[in-house]
Amino acid sequence: MKRSVVILGSTGSIGVQALEIVDANPNLFSVIAISSTGSNPDEVIAQAKKYSVKIVGTIRNADVIREALPGVTVIDGPLASTELASMKCDVVLNAITGSIGLGPTLAAIKAGNQLALANKESLVAGGSLVMPLAAANQILPVDSEHSAIWQCLQGNNRADVSKLILTASGGPFRDRKDLSGVTLAEALAHPTWSMGPVVTINSATLMNKGLEIIEAHHLFAISYSQIDAVIHPQSVVHSMVEFKDGSTIAQASPPNMKGPIALAINYPQRTDAVTAPIDWTQSSTWNFSPIDETRFPAVALARHCGAVGGALPAIFNASNEVAVAAFIAGQLSFNQIISTVSSIVARFEGSSIPTLRDLSDVSAIEEDAKVATHLLISKAAI
């Protein structure tokens, strides 16, 4: 039988690649619902028609989409993706960018759906809410690093793990000493991966790796002291697990997301010919080096926020979302992204850090952090 799939964020990079996997395997998958922001209604309409989708969720342009899709149920508003995630299906792919993905993550888990999770912010902002609700193997990681760790852990005793080692491409500035004059075009020119603008800029600041460290802590229930990250420019080894006997298992594949996506939406089966394998007959060199935390302070800041816990990771992530948007809009310089986030974290940490009881707590503290960040940016000069 075909696996019924709900794709949240269908017009983004992960969503589009997931639909390409469906294209290549029409006998395996049936897309029953999709959602997007609706900022590009023509693309959503084309996807719905191509895959005979019966339900579409959107935040904007609902009337345009309804008119173009007679017979299709169109759910609109900020909770549209959350409604779709609650639908009974085989798997929900949460490919939404940003902490707005937390609500759909919780909804999918509560509905008993398997969750292919590409929205790392769900666990950064609300990992303490999400993980206690999830059954074993209910959350299937789509980030290539976490998928790699997940694969390396299969069949191994978690008590034997001594360290998780995330790899990072290093972004476009891994060898650039002076980051003071970085332009938006330079920050968006990733040397290895093709991603959306927010994730690409997070990769350039290495904020992405900081978020992934927090995500790994929650996904694999391991202490921050046992999570490392290293620069690996080739992006072929996606991550590694080191065991107490000194052995290390690594997962390697070409630098694209189709492998992790396909494994998550078709688990526990692997899917034929998703990506070309590595050609082991060709000589190549793989390099690994430590992260320069002086040039890229986001990693240490993320680790600190995760270790403090409570609402601080949510504050950290929310502030970064605003700062990245400000950089894209030309309101902040590249170096000011992380310095702004660091200032906001310090400000909130100076008061009592609340614990998170539910989704409304996360939303409230995020809003406070965003308001504070906007105010700080308005006073900043590039």
N, C-alpha and C positions, 0 to 999 in steps of 0.2 A: 504494500500500500504506500501511496505517496505521503510524505511528511507535510503536514499543513504548517505553513510558516507565516508569521506576522513580522513585517519589517518596519521598524520605527526609524525614521531618518533615511527614507528610501532614495532621496536625491543626493545624499552626501557620498563621499568616497567609498565608505564601507557598504552602504546600501546599494550603490550601483554595482560594486563588485559581487555582492551577494546575488543580485539579479542576473549577472553574467554567469554565475555558477548554476543558477536555476535554468538559464538558457541552454547550457551545455548538458544538463541532466534533467530533461523534462519528465522523465519517468520516475524521478526520485522526489521531486518537490512540487507543492501546489501553494502559490502565494495567495492567501485569503484576505489579507488586509495590508495596507501601507499607510504611512503617515509622513508628513514633512511640514516645514514651516509654511509652505504655500507661497514662498517668495518667487518661485518659478512655476506657476500653475501649469504651463504648457508641458513641462517635463512630467509632472505628477499625472496629468491627464493621459499622456502617452504611455506611461508605465501601467496605469490602471487598465487601459484598453489592451495593451500587449499581453498582460498576464491575467486578463479576465477577473480582475479584483472586484469583489463585491462591496468592500467597505474601504473608505478613504478618510483619513484624519488630517486636518489642516488647521493652522492657526490663522492664516490670512487667505483672502481670495476664495472663500467658500462658495460664493454665488457663481463665480466664473466656472469653478470645478463642477458644481451641481449641473449647471446648464449644459456642459460638455459631456456629462456622464449620466444620461437618463437611466434609471434602473439601478444606479449605484448609490448606496447610503453614504452620505458625506457628513462626518461628525466634525464640528468646528469648535475652536476655542482652545485655551491653554491646557485643558485637560483631555484633549482629543487622544493623544498618544497613551495616556493613562487608561482611557476606556478601551482602546485597542489591545493594550497589554493584558487586560482582564479577560479577553475573549478566550474561550477554550480552544487550544491548538496544541500541536506537538512542540513547537518551539517559537519563542519570541526573540528576534534579533534586535537588541537595543543599540542602535548605531547613532543615537542622538549625541550631539556635542554639548558639553556643559552640564552643570548640576541640575538643570531642568529635567535631566534624565532620571533623577532619583525616584520621582513619583511613579513613572512607568516600571522601573525596576521592582519596587515594592509591590506594585499591582500584579505583575507577572508572577512573582513568587507566591503571593497570597492566593492567586488563582490556581496554583499547582502546576503552572506551565514551566517547561524547561526554558532557561534563559541563556541565550548566547549574548554575552555581555561585552560590548565594545565601548560602553560609556564608563570610563574609569572614574569620572567624577562622582558617580553613584556611591562608590566605596570610599572615595576620599572624603566626601561631605557626610555620608551617612553609613559608613561601614558597620558601625556599632548597632545600627538599626537593621541593616540588611542581613548580615551573616547569621544571627540567631534564628531568623525565620526560614532560612534556606535548608532544604534537605541535602543529603549527600548527592553530589553530581548534578544538582539542580542548576547551579551556576556554572556555565562553561565559558572560560575566558577566550576572548577574541583578540585582545592585544597580543601581538606576536611574541612578546617577552613572556607574558604569563601563560600563553598557550604552550610555549616551549618548556617552561618549568613544570606545568601540569603534565605534559607528555613525559618528561624526564622522571617524574615521580611515580608514574604508573608501575605497579608491581613492586614498589619499594616501601619499606617501613619508614614512616615519617620520623620515628625516633632515631633513625640512623642518619638523618640530615644534619650536617653541620653548618651549611651556608647555601643561600640562594645568590646567584650572581647574574644580575641583569646586564645586558649589553646595550650600549648606546652608540649610535652612529657618530655622535659628536656634533651633528648639524653642520651648517655651512661655515661655522666660525671656529672649528676645533683647532685650527692652526693659526688663527688670527690673534695677534697679541693685543692690539688696540681695538676695542669695540665701541669707542666713543662716537664714531661717525657712521655707524651702521644705518643703511637706508631700509625702507620697507621692502623694496625689490630684492635687496641682498638677503634679507631675513626670510623671504619667501622662496628663495632659490635653494631648496634642499638638494644635496648631492646624491641622495640614494632613494628617498621615498617620495611618492606623489600623494599628498594629503590635502585636507582643507586648510584654509589660512590660519585658523586659530591653533590647530595642532602643529602646523608647520612652524609657527612662531614659538610655540611652547618647546618645540624641538630645538630651535635656535638658541633659546635661553637655557636649555636643559631643564626647564620647568617640567616638561613631559616626564623626564626620568624621575624627578622628585615625586610627582603624582603617582608614578608606577611603583615606587618604593612603598608608599602608603597603601596602594592597592594590593601589592604582594603580601604585606603584613596581614591584611584582612582575609584575602583569599586562601592563604596557606597557613594561617594561624601560627606565625613565626615571629620572633622578636626582631626589632629593628637592628639589634646588634648582629644578627645573623643574615642580614641582607646587604649585599654589596652591589656596586655598579661600576662597570669599566667601559672605556671607549673602545669600540670595535668598528673602524671605518667601513669595512666591507659589508657589514650588516648581513652576514651569512649565518653566523652562529647567533641564534636569537636569544638564548640565555642558557645558563648551566646550573646544575645542582651538584654541590660538593658534599660528599658523605664522610662520616667520621673515620672511615678506614683510609682516607686520603684519596679515594678515587673520585672522579668527576664525570658526570654524564652531561653531554651537550646535545642540543637539538639544532640541526643545520638544514637550511633550505634557501633557495633564492630569495632576495629581498622583495617579497610582495605579500599582500595580505590574504590572498585567496586560500592558501593552505589552512591558516587558522580559522578563517570564516567557514570553510567547508567542513572542517572537523567538528566545529561547534554546532552547526545546524544539522549535521548528519550523524552525530554521536549516537551510539558507539562505533558506527561504521566509518571507514575512510572512503573517500570518493575518488573514482578513477580520474587520472590525468588532469588534476586541478591546476598544476603548475609544472613546468619543466624541472626535472631533478638536476642536482649539481652534476656537472661532468667531471668525474674524478680522474679522467685521463689527462685533463689539462692542468698544468702546474699553476699554482696560485699561492699567494702569501696572505695569511690572516694575521692581523696585528691587534694587540690588546695593550692598553695603557690606562693609567689612573686618570680620573677626572680632576681637572684643575679647578678646585673649588674657590679659588680667588677670582678667577675670571667668570666662573659659573656658580654663584653662591646659592642658586635656587635649590640645589640638591641637599645641601646641609640644612637649609631653612625648612625644607619639606620634612626631612628626618626629625628635626627638632619639633615641628608642629605635630607630627604623628606621635612622637614619644610623649608629648604633653597630653595629647588626646582631647577628650571632651569636644567642644565646638571649635577648637582652634584650627583643625584641618579644613573645616568648612569655611571659616573666615579667610584662611590662606587661599583657598581655591576661588572663592567669590571675589576677593580683591584682585587676584590675578586675571580673572575674566574681564573685569573693568579696565585694568591696566593694559591688557593686550588690545582691547577695543580702542583705547585712547592712543596707543602707538599706531594702530592702523589708520586712525583718523588724523594723525599728525600732531596730537596734543602732548605726547611724551616721546622722549628719545628712547632708543633701545635699552640703554643702561638704566634708565629710570623705571623700566617695568618692574624689575626685581627689587630695586631700592624702595619703590613705592609700596610694594607688597610687604616688604620687611618692616617698613614704618607702621603699616596698619596692624600687622601681627603684634609688634611690640606694644602698640597702643592698647589693643584688646587684652593682651597678656598682662598688662599692668593692672587690670581689674580682675574680677572673679570670672574665670572661664566656666560657662554653664555646661552642664551635661545635656545630652540630646535625648528627649523622651519619645519624640515622634516627628513626623514630617513637618508639622507646623513649626516646631522648634528650629529645625534646619532652615526653613524658609525665613523665619524671623531674624535669625542671627546672620544669615547671608545678606538680607536686605540691609541690616545695620552696617555690615562690612562694606557693601557696595556704596551706600550713601557716604560713609566716611572716606572711601577711596575717591569717589567723585569730587568730594570737597577738597581733598588733598591735591588732586590733579589740577583743580581749578586755580590753585595757588602756585603750582609748579611752573617753571619756565624751562623750555627746551634749551 
